[in-house]
Structures are given as C-alpha cells and as structure tokens.
C-alpha cells in the first residue's frame, strides 16, 4: 500500500530553495526514497547527539578545572569587608575571646 503526501517549498525562504534544489536533483523514481532517508538520518543524528551529550555530562560530573597560577605571579589577597562591617553582637563575642 502506498500513501501519497505532497511537499510544498516556500521559494522566498533560502532553506526551502536549497532543499528544493537537492530534491529536484534526484531522479523521479528516487525522490521519495531521498525524503525518507533524510528524515530517518535526521532522527538518528538527533538520537546520537542526545546520547553523546548524556555520556559527556556523566563523564564530567566529578571533573574540576582550575586555571594554572603562573610560577612568578605574586598573590595579593584583598579583603572585601572591614571588621567594622560585622554586627555589634559578633564584635563583642570576638572581644570576649
């Protein structure tokens, strides 16, 4: 049994024009097979891409990347807060220590 479907191409859309050219380059007998192959290959590529993404995510779960510190680099530590910014309760607790 055969099922007939019609394709339409929007010739104002560059993607449609490109697809139309590829489609038209096929012999009449192979056009349906060309469309079927394109659809199935696209689905397979999508499945493979998702599988690869999942594998990479799992493989990178425990990976940490740190930028190397140059050997001759001087490390300057700067505080971002002043002790006067601490709440009074905490300051009095520090005084008691």
N, C-alpha and C positions, 0 to 999 in steps of 0.2 A: 504494500500500500504506500502511496506517495502523498505527502502533504505539501501543498503549494503555499508559499509565502512570497510577498513582494517586498523588495527593498526600494527605498527612496533615498536619494542623495541631495543634500542642500548644496547647490553649486556655488553659493555665496560663502560657504564655510570651507576654509582651506583643508581641514581634516577630511571632510566629506569628498572634496575634489580629489585629494590624494588617494583615498580609499576607492573612489570610483575608477581612477586610472589603474590601480592594481587589479581591481575586479574585472575591468574591461580587457586587461591584458591576458586574462585566462580564456582558453577556448570555451565555446558554449557548453560543451559536454562536461567540462571540469569546474565550472563556476560554482555549482552547489557544493562540490567536494572542497573547493577552496574556502568557502564561507564556513563550512563545518570544521575544517582543520583550524582555521583562525580562531573560532570560538573555543574549541577544545584546548588548543595550545595556550590561549589566554587564561583559561581557567586553571590549567596545570601550572602555569607560571605563577599565578596568584597563590595557589596552594604551596608551591615550593618556597616562595618568598616568605609567606607566613611561618612556615616550618623553620626556615633558616633564621628568621628573626627570633623565634622562641628559643632555638638552640643557642644563639648568641647571648640572649638575655640570661639564660640559665648558666651558661659558662662564665659570664661576667659578674655573677651575683657577689662573689667573695673577692673580686679584684679591686684593689685600691691603687690609684695612680697619684704619685706625688711628683711635683716639679723638682728637679735636682737643684741643690744650692751650690753656686759656684764656690770653688775652694778658697779663693781670696776675698770673698764677699764679707764685709763687716755686717754683723747682725745688730740692728738697733731695735731695741724693744721700747715701745712707747705705750704709756698708759693712756687709756681712753677716758678714764674717770679720775676724779680727785677724791681724796679721802673725805673732804668736806661735803661730797655729794651723798655720803652714806646717811641713813636715818639716824637721828639722835639716840634712839634706843640701842642701835648696833654700836655706835661710837662709845656709849657708856659701858657696854658689855666688853668692848675691847680694852677700855681703861682698867676694868676690874681684873683683867688677866694679868 
